[in-house]
């Protein structure tokens, strides 16, 4: 479920790939379109056509579930508002792209959808067959709108650090396999050819895209406008309804920042940039997760300063606070120390905003000052700050700076790490 | 463990495939019942100008810039369009539509859809595309409309006015 956004990207590329071949074979005229689709060889063009259709349907399904899931998880406020708001027009672009795509087939379903859309938009058309010029407009829209959608998808992930735009290979292959299997088992077929004097009866409506047409016929064009614009307005306003108090954003201490850029690379929300060879934080984008503090090379408890100040850290949970808590635990004679993500239920251990807020040096410091074992527990499922578990894993296994030194042996069990000195 | 994960994937993907396959074509939708026909009035027409063009005098032309000296002065605004539709002696549509555009100089678009029982019907369509006076276009015809068919009422002044396509 956490790969829904990446699956949407995958489906877009499946649509682009299958659409390219279909476009090569497609007769872009009102007279020839229907026949050219019917002439596709079933074992290749026919399968690609079905893949195009089901990938488009799956795109809607994945997008809507993605939207509902993010809403359910409350991921639309504060630093996520830009990503949320930039996603709303994408739903319109997706629907517009799909609806126009259906018109290209030029069958009775196209007729139903095209005339219903005209009625919805309050437009009228000359009766009879559509001119080729209109058909050229359909083709232009079916290429232009998906390109606009792609541009919008690019904007949508601009406030995400290391955005996942491709799902894991296993999920990608499974999804592609599912769509291809569906194309083979239940091939997409055209309805009878467009006939202007035939009423739309027994139409094989694609409910993923065309649900607005029966809704309009059951109500009115005005109702559909109010319904869709109302939902859109509500989605756009959602980040500003019932706002939660925000945590204090990270702050940079220029005296301790050496401009290494690790915090910039690790920030999950693109809230940190390098400006004048020093880190700089955009407060409105900052989630206050502390991942930047965990990445900072100056966040090490081995420093002999009385007051430990890091190059970048959270004002309400500083590295000095963390070192004090660690030292207090060590003084109390604890031989097993626990660092845990504060999102986890229960008490005990030293709570962190996110597991990736823990600089690996703190683990070694604890082990060299009396602890026999250190445990670090992250989010059980998806990281609340997107990249916490992934960044921690890379740092603890020496694949990312600041890394845990080889003198410490690391074991991982699900979302829990255990560390001992070698 | 691998078998369990494979089974879990199947549990997820099979219903997903079923949802995609079913809702991409079903349930089917009908705009009209099998024993009903549909009348669709749908046309675009440029009405007559609200005021007639007038010839400019030589003095008027002389006052204009050389590149603006058109011999006629034609006000841009067009007349509203009045359309009526009568089915079996009953007036079912009467609408006055303003031309599009800020200066009302564009086309008039008319769209109306209505279902009626299949069978024989007398259909009368009237249209006025000038500012004053009686209807200047009309068509009166009795037609046999089969269930599930559409009667398209189009208008094309160049071809003489209303056209009933069935």
Interface residues (C-beta under 8 A of the other chain):
Chain A: X53 X54 X57 X58 X61 X112 X115 X118 X119 X122 X123 X124 X125 X126 X127 X128 X174 X178 X181 X182 X185 X186 X188 X196 X197 X198 X199 X200 X201 X202 X203 X204 X205 X206 X207 X208 X213 X214 X217
Chain B: X9 X13 X16 X17 X19 X20 X21 X23 X24 X25 X26 X27 X28 X29 X30 X31 X32 X34 X36 X37 X38 X40 X42 X43 X44 X109 X110 X111 X113 X148 X149 X150 X151 X152 X153 X154 X163 X165 X166
